[in-house]
């Protein structure tokens, strides 16, 4: 370890002030700022991901390889329960040193409960040493009203310190992460770019090593502390576009439950880009009445093909490719998001993704390809807004910004000040309510909106703390030294009261061609969220709620205009003021009369038809705005409108506002309230429910889609009668199972009215702990086996589930082989056996070498006894136990290959078979690599069913 890592720099002193600790000089062997008493094997402190209401993923790394163990419990007994990983730690390389990553799913937890835990090696070493047990709290149920807090931050994992990448302590990053750890956040959302410059395992680092671009994430002063107790949800960005993101920060449970993607995805050439495989992440989860969306809005800045970035320039070319790859209405992610938003109509929603919707950072501007333009359709922002998303959190720009969205858009934050080298803000847009940036070249701060100019970079590094209390959201940004700023409260509760018109609106000449609009603050029962500016009927801009002016730089000299400024609240209600400008000639300022005679002309389960009488105007009516529950849903030219996509059996209130060509708006019509027709037709039951893959720790289910007269919005998955999750697609992975356990699953389809239909049940048995192979044949085929001859899959007789393999021969062979991914000196192989009929001997299970040579088989001899055939030594040993026909039996073959000192034994239904426990056998020295089930010798007559084939490198003692 370099001496420079531990010299007491100014940055170290700042960090000590932030953390409230004394300055201590550490020797390399005990360099654990957050874990001073940890065992020397611990290379990465345990950190949490993939939090649900019933589970969490615990990951850490060590210098020695072992099977990891997590012990956990509630306060007072942190080691009440224990779970061991199913495999040895996975090797990773950090700065040339080999480390071993363990990752374990802790399941069976209670929603909204606090747990503490510790991590161990399989030898029983407590890796946390004398450090206290860290704790975490599971997610609240989706329908809970209990308040909770979470954190959001991005663009961190950087050793840049004070703008210089010298490998010394990044005190500002350490300060931000320490504040996250002390915030009381239930979990954290990450807005991208985790680990600079490339997201390598060296950039992520460990507790022992340091230097330029080394240990910028898992270093002792960074995520080592907060990561133990604050589960992190991650997403893809333009830095670190490799598989390390996925393996280091697993999110399997939330991804599977939402039908999302968290995997390497192959992309074809797009606009001349090179075909490439990139980590792709989009998934969702719900807690406390809020649905969170972690989305992939990112792309490599090194692979942009012929994209130009349009008016934004070359640094926006990756925005263009991101849009084409992810956010056209035909793309997979867009369609997934559209489905999931529709499946959760009543929840408050928030989203996080990397590329910003809006940004006043000239080097990292907002993506015009994601933004909504009033009157347009098809953008990500429009999809989010129409689906009920109220707040968006972005990264990419290393700054802080709060931006108001346009009509039909969303409010967004840029929170990219987690630790990477900061960037500036400039050319402040009118919708930017508060922004902070920093220039290292000029050593000065920059600000927009109501923000004061920062005097140090520590005031720009930050995270945002978000408190959810029902529909009331409070956002509290906090800088690297714990100072809060720009605290905002959003009330997204129901509101049908419009703001007042902005008083005192004036339009005056500014310079030779510009027009300056000024007004006073409008009032509202909840609060004005923004002001929208129109010239005649053309939308110009949105001004943040604290703004009181707008300069129109595109006005044409000598032309008369009517300007309109609308005060808008969070519910979309508006109050409008107008003012004429140009040549001293007044323009039309008279609004149309309010529409009369608004009536409902038809209703359906998801539709409402409206009509009204024409309005009158001194010049002429140009169109009508239709309001549903106070929010605009359409603008039409005629006097009728058909609303679609509604919820059956739900009450809606409509009003209509008339507008003239000058943009003057009438008073709203009298309201009309209507209830859509109740939907009493249930969906069809999900079909063909089956296991699509089973391990010791998870079960993947798949089924055929249900159909419905209106539409299926979700599927609830039940295990042993209790709901364990919800899916929007036809696939779900249960990651809360125990090894060697049988479960019964059903899937229930729901439509928008709550009508439901349930599938037929399916039973699945998980693999035993330590398994290296399993097949319960629930896929309905022998896809894991090759070659196959005569063996079939059938459903008339099965041990668990609905399918099993059948070896049936009248002189013909009936067998299957499979090749394991590794070779093994010792293995246990279990098969559940049902003898339907038998006239001769028949083979059941066997081990073979990598070349296919048989090592040993267990079979039923001609007398019906279990027996062994040593094919290397050429010897047969007959047992004395008869396998009774017409019933299921558990047969386990165990062999340890060790030349003339090899051993082999057989158990039947958990009891050792007398005479078949053999030592001193010659099984040769070639290790086990292939498996056999069924009979490969012709001329025999038998009918035997085999199910739940399990192979393990540890003893099989379960069912």
N, C-alpha and C positions, 0 to 999 in steps of 0.2 A: 504493500500500500504506500502511495506517495506521501511524503511528509506534508506537501501542500494541502492535502485533504483535511488535515487536522490543525493547521495553523489558525490562530484566532484572528480572522479577517474582520473587517467592518461588517460584512454580511453576517458573520457568526454572531457578532454582538447584537445586531438588529434582531436576529432570530431569537436570541436569548430573551430580549425584551418582549417579543411577541408571545413566546411560550411561557413567559414568567418563570424561567429556570435560571439557575446559576451557570456560569461558564465553567465547564469541566474539560480537561484534556483527556482523551481516550487513547488507550493503547490499541493497536490493531486487533488483537485477539478478543477484545471486549467492546468493539465498536458497535454499540446498539443504542443509539440515542433514544429510541422509543421502547427498546427491549433490553435494558441493561443486564438483566439476569437470565437471558435466553440461553438455551443449550447451543454449543458451538456448531452443531449440525444444521441449525436453522439458517437457511440462506435467504428466504423470503418470508416475511411475517405472514401469518394467515390473513387472507382477505376474502370478502364476501361478494358474491354476485347472485343473480337469478333468484331474488327473493320472491316468495309467494306467501299466501296466507297459511300454508302448511309445510313449507320447506325453504331451504336456502342451500347454496353451493359454497363450500369452504375449500379454498385452494391455498397451497403454500409450496415452498421448495426447500430442499435439504442438500447438504454436501454428500451424504451417504444414501444409497438406494435402499428403500424398504417399502413395504405396504403401509400406507398411512392410516392413522386411526383418529377419529374425532369422538371425543366424549362430551356430552352435553346434558343440560337439564335446566330447570328453572332456579331462581335465586335460592341459595342455601344448599343446593346439591348439583353443582355444575358438571358432575361426572356420572349422573344417574343412568344415562344410556350411552351406548357405544355403537359406532359403525366403522367397519374397516373397508378400505378400498379393495376393489376386486382384482387389482394388478399392482405390480411394482411401479414406483414413480417413473414418470416419463423423462428421459434425458433431454436437457436443453443446454445450450452453450452460452455462457455469459462472459464476454471478454476473454475467451479462450479457456475458461474454467467450466467443467461439467457440473451441472446442478440437476436435481431430480424433482420434478413437479408432481405433487399429489393433489387430487381434486375429488372431493367426496360430497355427495348429496345427503344432507341431513333432512329427513322427512318425518311425517307423522306428527307435526307440530300443530298447535292451536293458533287460530287466527287472532291477531291483535295481542299476542302474548310475548313477554320478554324472556329470552333464554340466554344463558351463559355457556361457554364451551372452552375446551382445550384441545390441542393437537399433540399427537404422539407418533413415535415410530412403532413398527410392529414388535420391536423388542421391549416396548414399554417405556421408552424414554420420553419424559414430558418435555417437549421442545420449547415450551414457553418458560421453563425453569421456574424461577421464583416471581415471575411477573403475574399480576392478577388476571383472572379469567375475563376475557372480553365478552361483551354482551351485545345483543341485537334484538329488535322487535319485529315480529312478522307483520305482514300486511293486514289491514282491517278487511273484513268482508266487503264485497262490492257495494252492498246496500247500507253499510254502516254510516251513521251521521256523526261519528266521533271525530273531532278535529285531529289533524296530524300535520307534520312539517316535513318538507323534503328540501334538498339542495340541488342547484344546477350550476355547473361550471364546465369549461372546455379549454382546449388548446394549452396543454400543460405536459409535464414530463420532459423538461428542458433544463440543461445545466447552465444556460445563459444567465449570468449574474451581472446586473447593472449594465446590460447591453453587451457584455464581453463574455464569450464562451470559453472560460478558462478552467472549467471543471471544479471550481470551488463551490461552496454552498450557495444555492439560489435561495436567498433568505426570503424573498417575496413569495416565491412558490411555496416554501415551507410555511410561511405565515398564512397564506390562503388555505392550505390543506389543514393546518392546525385549527383554523377557524371553522372549517367544515366539520372536523371531528368534535368540536365543542358546541356545535350549533343545536344539537338535539334532533337533527334530521333523521327521519325514519329510514331514508334511502337517498341516493343521489342519482341524477341524470347527467350524463356526460355528453357534451355537444360536439365531440370529435377531436381529432388530432391528439392522440394520447401516445406520447413517446416520440421525441424528436432525435434525429431528423427523419428516421425511417421506420420507427416502430419495431426495431430489432430486439432480440432478447438482451443484447448488450445495452441498448438504450433503456430498456425496462430495468435491468440490473438486479442487484441483490444487496444484502446488508453489509457485505464485506468490502466490495470494490467501489472505487470512485475515479473520476477523471472527466475529460472532455467527452460528452455524450455517453457517459457510463452511469448507470444506476440513478437515472433521473426520475424514475417512478417508484421503485421499491427500495430506494436508498433510505437509511434510518430516519432522516428528517422529513421524508415526504409521505407516501401512502402507507408506510409501515404502521403508523399509529391509527389514523382515521379509518383505513381500510379494514381493520379488525372488527369494527362495529358499524360501519356505514356501507351497506351493500350498494354496489355500483352497477347501473345499467349503461352499457356502452353501445356505440354505433359507429358505422364506417365513415371515413373522412378521406381527404386527399393525401395525408401523411400516413405512413404505416399500412399501406394497402397490401397486406400479406396475411397468411394464415395465422400469424402470431396473435393477431387480435382475437380470433375465434377460440384458439386453444388456451390462451392466457386468461380470457375473460368469458368463461362459458355462460350461456343464457338459454339453456335447452328447454327448461320447463315453461317459461313465459312464451318462448317462440312456438313450442308445440301447442300450447293451449290456445294461442291466437291464430294458429294456422299460418304463421309468418315464415320468414327465411332468416337463418343465421348460419351461413355456409359460404364456401367458395363457389362462385357462379362463373361459368364461362360465357363471355360476351363476344358476339361476332364483330366483324369490322363495322363501325358506325362512322359514316362521313369520312372514310379514309383512315380511321384508327386501326392499329394493329389488334387482331383478335387477342383477348387476354382473359385470364382468370383472376377475379378480384373478390375480396371478402364483401359479402352483401348482407345487410342487416335491416330487417324491418319486422317489428313485432309490437304487441300491445298487451297491457295488463290493466286491471281495475282494482281500485281500493278506495274505500270511504266515499263512494259516490262519484269518483273521478275515473275516467278512462284515459290512460297515458299511451301515446304513440311514439315509438322510437323508429325513425324513418331513415332511409338511405337516400340522401340528396348530396351526392359527392361524386368525384371522378378524379383520375390521375391528371396532374398538370403536365405530365410528360408524354401523354398519349392522346392528342387532340385531333389528329388527322388534318383535314382541310377546314375545320371549324375556325371561324374568324372572331367570334364573340360579338358580331354585329357592331352597333354604335358604341358599345362598351369597350371594345378593343380586344387585343390578343389575350390579356389576362382573364377575360371572361369566356374564352373558347371552351374551357372545361365545363362551364355552366351549360353551354349549348349541348355538349355530349351527354352530360348528366340528364338533361331534360329528355333527350332522345332515348336514352337507355332506360330511364325510370319513370318519366312523368308525362308521357303521352297517354291519352285515354285508352290506348290499346296495350299499354305495357302491363306486365304482371304485377308490379308494385302498386301502380295506380288502381288496378282493378281489385287487388286485395284490400287496399285502404277503403275504397268505395264500398265494398261489401261489409267490412267491419264497422265502419261508421254507421251504416244503415242498421246493423244488427244491435246497436247500442243507442237507441234513440233518446233515452231519458237521462243519460249520464252527462255530467259536465266533462269537457274534454280538453286536453292539452297535448301538445306535440313538441318533439325535439328533433332537429336535424342539423347537419353541418353548414351547408351553404346558406347564407342569410337571405331572407326575403328582402330586407332593406338594410343598407349600411352606408354611412357617410365616411367610410374609409376608402380613399381613392385607390389604394393598392388592392383592397379586398372589398369591392362594392357589392351591393345586393344583386341577386340573380334576377334579371328581367324575365328570364324564362320560367321562373316560378311564380312571379307576381300576378295579381289580379288587376285587370283594368276594367273599371265600371262599364257594364254593358257586354263584356266578353265572357266566354265560357272556356272550360277545358284546362285551366291552370291548376296547379297544386293548391295555391292559396284559395281559389274559389271552391275547390273540392273540400278543403278543410272547413271553410266558413259555412258552406251549405250543410256539412255534416255535423255542425255544432261545436267545432273546435274554437275555443275562446282565446287561448294564449299559445304563442309559439316561442320556443327558445332555440337560438342559433349560435354557431361559433364562427370559425374561419377568420374573421377579423379579430385581432388581438386588442380588443377595446371593450368598453361598455357602451351600449346604446339602448334606448327605449323608443320604439317607433310606433306611431298610430297607423293603422291600415286604412285603406280607402273604403268607401261604401261597398259592402259586399265582401270585404276582406277581413283580416284578423290583426290584432295587436301583437307585436313581436318584440323580443329582446335579443340583442347580441350580447352574449356572455362568453367572450373568448379571452378573458384575462386571467386564466388559471395559473400561468407560470411561464409561458413562452415569451420571447422578446416582443415587447409591445409595439403597436402601430398607432398612427395618428388618426384624427378625424378632421375633416375640413369640408368646405362647400356645404355647409349645414342645410339640410332639406327642411322645409316647413313642417313636416310631420315628425321630426326628430324632437322628442320632448326633453331628452337628457342624454348627453353623450360625453365620454371622457376618453382621451387618447394621449399618447406620449411619443415624442420624437427623441431618439437617442443621439442622432446627429446634431440636433440643435439644443439638446438637453433642456427641453421645455414641454409644457403640457398644452393640450388643446381641448376645447369644450364646445358643445352645441346645446341649444335649448336653454333650460333653466340651470344648467350645470355651471359651477364656478370653475375657472381654469385651474387644473391641478398643479401643485408646486413640487411634487415628487412622484416618481413612478409607483411608489407604494400605494398612492391614492387611486391608481388605475387598476392594478392587480386586484382581483376580486372573485367572489362567488355570489350567487343570489340565493337567499333563503326564502322559501315560499310556504306560507301557512294556509291550509285549507280548513275553512269552517263553514260547512254547508256550501252555499253558492257564493260565499264571501272569500275572496282570495287576497292575501296581503303579501306583496313582494318586497323583500328587504335586502337590497344589495349591501355587501359588507366587504371592505377592502382588506389588504394584507395585514393591517395592524388592528383590525377589529372595529373600525369606525364604519357606521352605517350611513347611507346616503340614498336619496331619491326613493324614499319609501312610498309605495303606491298601494291603495286598496281598490280592488275591482269587485263590484257587487253584480253578479250575474243572475240574480233572482228575477222573477217575472216582473215586468214593468210595461204598462201601456200608456204612461203619461209622457207626452212629448215635451222637450225643452221649449223655452220661450224663443222667439225670434231674437237673433243678436241685435241689441239696440245700438243706435248711433252709427249705422253703416254709412260710410262715405267713400267716394271714389275720386281721387285727385291725380293730376299729372305728376309724374316723377321722372325727371330727366326729359329727354327729347321724345321718347317713344313709350315709356313705361307708365303703368297705371298702378297707383298705390291704393289698396283697399284697407280701411281701418274700421274697427268696431269695438264695442264694449262686451263684457262677458255676458253670455246668456245664463239663464237660471234653469234648474231642473230639480225634480224631487229626489233624484239619486245623484246625479252629477253629469256634467257635459263631458263626453269622451273625446270629441274632436269637432272641428269645423271643416265643412266641405265647401269648396269654392267652385262656382260655375260662371262661365261667361255665356250669356244667352242660355242655350241648352247644353253647352259643351262643358264637360267636367275638366277642371284645370288642376286642382291639387287638394290635398287634405292638410290642414294645419292642426298641430297638436293642441291639446285642450288649454294650455296656458298661453297660446298665441293670440294676438289681437290684430295682426295685419298680414297682408299678402301682396306681393308685387307681381303684377302681370307683365312679363317682359316680352310677350308675343303679340301685344295689341298692335293694330294697324292704325297709323296716323290718319285722322280724318274720318274714322269709322265710328258710328254710334253703337253702343252696347248696353245691355242690361246685365249687371252682375248680381249674383245671388250667393249668399252665404248661409249655409244650413248648419245649425247646431245639432249635433247627433249624440245620443246617449248610447250606453252599452247595449241596450235592447234594440237599437236601430231606429228608435223614434226620432223625428226631426222637427225643428222649428226654423222657418226660413225668413230671411230679410232680403230685400232687393234694392238696388240703386242704379239709376241711369248714368251713362257717361258718354261723352263724345259730341263735339261740334256745338255744344250748348243746346242741342235739340233734345228735348225729353224723349225717351223711348217708352215703350209700353210697360207700365207699372201696375196695371189693373189686373188682379187675379180673376180667373173664371169663377163662376158660381159653383157651390158645392154640388156634386152629383146627387140626384134624388132617385128614389124608387129602387134602391139596391135590394134585390131579391135573390133567393136561391131557386134555380130552375131545375136542379137535379142533384142527387147525391148517390154515391156508390160506396163501396168499402174503403176505397183509397182516393176517391175523387169528389170534387164539389164543383158544380156549374153555377155561375153568377151572371146576372144581367142588371143593367141600370139605365136610367133615362139620360139622354145627352145633356151635358152642361152647356151653359151659355157663356160667352166672353165678348168683350168689346172688339176684339180682333178675330179670334177663333181659337177653339180648343185643339191642341196638338196631340194630346194623348192622356192616358189615365194611369196612375200608379195604383196597384192593388196591394193592400196591406193585409197580412194575416197575423192576428195576435199582435198588432202594432208594428210588425216588421215588414218592409217591402218585399214582395215576392215576384212581381212582374210589372212591366210597363206595356200597355196595349194601346192600339190606335182606335179600336172600336169600343162598343158598349157591352161587351161580354167577355168572360174569361173562364177557362176550365182549369182548376187546380188539381194537380196529380201528386202521387207519392205520399199520400196522407196515411195516418194510422186509423184502422177501423175502430168504430165505436168511440171516437174521440171528438170532443167539442172544440170548434174553431170559431173565432170572431173575425169578420172581415169589414174593412172600410175601403172606400175608393176616393182618391184625390185627383182632381183634374189639373192639367198644366196647359199653358199656352206656349206659343213659339218662343216667347221671350223668357220662358222659364218660371213665370209666376205660377204659384201653386194655390189652389183653392183650399178652403177648409175641408176636412174630411167629411165624407157622407155620414149619414146615420149608420150605426153598426147593424150588422145582421149576424146572428149566431146560429150555427148549424152543427149537428152531430152526424158524423159519417156512419154509414150502415155497419152494424156489428157483423163481424165475420165469425160464423159458427161452424165453418167447414174446416176440420183438422187437416194437417198435412198427411201424406202417406207415411207409413212407418219407414225409418231408415232400413235399407235392405243389406243382406249379405255381410252383417257385422262379423269381423274376423280379426285375428292378430296378424299384423304386418311386420312383426319382429319383436322378439322377447329376449331380454338379458336378465341378469340378476338384479338390476336396479331400475329397469323400465320396461313398460309394455306399450307398443305402438298399435293402435287400433285403426281400422279403416272400414268404411262402409259405403254403400251406394246412396246417392243423394235422394232426399225426399222431394216430392213435388207438392204444390199447394196452389189453390185458386188465386191467392194474392202473392204469396212469396214466403219462403222459409228464411227466417232471420238468424236462427242459431240452433245449435245442438248442445244439449246438456248430457254430460257423460256421468253415469252412475257406476260405482263399484260396490258390489255387495249391498246395493240399495241406497247408498249415500252419494250425493252429488260431489264429484271431485274436480270438475272443470267444465268449461264451455268452449266450443269451437265454432267458427264461422264456415269452415270447410268440412271436408269429409275425412279428416285424419286427425288423430289426437294421440299424444304420447303421455302416458302416466309415469311420472318419475318419482312417485312416492311409494313404490312397492317394496316389499321385503323379499330377500332371496328365498327360493325354494318354497314358494307359497302359491296356493291356488286362489284365484279371484274370479268372480262372475261379473261381467259388464253388460250394461244396456246403454243405448243411446236414444235420447228423446228429441224429436224435431219440434220446433216451435214456430208459429207464424206471428205476424205483427200483433194479432189479437190475443195471443197467449194460448190458442188452440195447440194441442200437442198429440203426438203419436210416438209410441215407443217400439224399438226394434225387438226382435227375439234376442234372448240372452246368449252370451258366449262365455265359456269358461277358459281361463288361461292360467298356466302354471309357470311362474318365473324360474329362471335358471338358479342353480345353487351358487353360493358364493365361491369365487375362484374358478368358475366355469371357463373353458376355452372354446366350447362348441355347444350349441343347443339347436334342436329342431323338434318342434311340436307338430309340424306338418300342417299348421293352420293357414299357410299360404295356399294350400290346396294343390301343391306340386312338390317335386323333388329338386327344386332349383339349387339347393345347397350340395347336391350329390352329383358326382360324375366319375366313372361311367355308371349307368343304371341299366339293368337288364331284368325284365320281368316284374320288378317291384312296382307297385302302384300305390296311389293315395286314395282312400275311400272314407266315407262318412257313416257307414252303418255300425261300426264298432270303434269307439275311441275312449282313451283313458281320461283325457281332459280335452276341452274344446269340442270341435265338431269333426276333426279329421285325424287319421292315423295312417301309417304305412302298412301295406298288407303284402306278405310274402306267401304266395300260393303257387305250388308246383305239383304237377303230376308227371314227373320225369323231366321237367324243364327247370332251368335255374331261375332264381328270383332274388336278386341282391342289388346293393348299391354301395359304392365307395365314395369317400370324400377325403381331400387332402387338407391337413391343418396348415396354418400360416407359419408355424414353427415346428421344430422337432422337440421331443420330450423324452427324458430318461424314465420318467414315471408318470402314469396316468390312471385315473379311475373313469370307467365308462358305464353309465347307467342306461338301461332300457326297460320300459314297462312292456311286458309280454302277455299276450292273450292267445292261448292255444285253442283255435277253433276245432281243428282235427289234425291227426298225424298218424301215418302208418310206418314211417321210417324215421331215421334220425334227421335232425334239421339244425343248421347253424343259426345262432342268434346274434352274437356280437364278436368282433375281433379287432386286433391291432395289427398293422402292417408297417413296413419300413417306407422310406421315401421312394424306393424303387418299385414298391408294390409287393415285395415278398412278405408272406404271412409270418407273423411272429407267434401269436397265440390266439385261440378262439374258445369261447364258451358255447356249448351246444347241448341239445337234448338228444340223448342216445336212443337207440331202438327200443329200450325198455322204459323210456320216459324220464330217465334220470338226468340231472344236470351233470355235465362232464367237461373236461378240459383237454384241448389238443395243443401240445407244444410243437409247432411246426418247424422250429429251428432244431430242437433236439430230437424230433421224430418220436415223441412219446405221447401216450394217451393216458389220462387219469380219470377213472370213473367215480362219480359221487354216489351217494346213497339216497339222495333226496329226489323224490319224484315231483315234477311240475304238474299240478292238477289242471286239467283242461277246463275251459268255460269260465275262467276267472282271470282277473288282472294280477300279475306278479311283478315285483320289482327285482330285477337282476342287475348286479353290479360286478363288473370284471375289473380287477386291479392287477397291474403288472409293473414291476420295476426292472428295467433292463440293465444288467451288470455282469455280462459274460456268464461264467459258470456259477456266479454267486447271485443270479437273478432270483426274484421271488414273484409269485403269482397267487391270487386268491379270488374266491367268488362268494358273494352273499346273495341270499334269496329272501326277499321281504325283510331286510335288515338283519338277518341272522346268517353267520358264517356257515357255508355248506360243509358238512363233515367230509373230510378227505380231500378237499379242494383248496386247502391252505398249504402251499408248497414253497419250500426254500431250497437253495442249492440247485436251482434249475438252470439249464443253459439256454438262455434266450438270445444268445449272441451279443454283439456290441452295437449293432445298428439301432439307432433310437427310433421311437414311435413317431410316425408322421402321417399315416393314413388310417382311416377307420373303415370297418366293414359292418353292414347289417344284412341279414338274410343269408340265403343258401346259394353258393356259387358252384356247387357240384351237381351235375345232372343225374337223373335216375332216381330221384327221391320224391316221396309224396307227402305233402304237408299243407297246412293252411294256418299261418301264424300272423298275428297283428302286432306291430311294434309302434310304440308312441313315446313321446317325451324323452328323446335321446339326449343325454347330457354327458359331457366329458369335462373333467376337471383335473387340475394339477394338485388339488388338495382333496382329502377324503370326502366322499359323498355320503353324508349321513342324513340328509333331508329326504323329502318325498319325491 
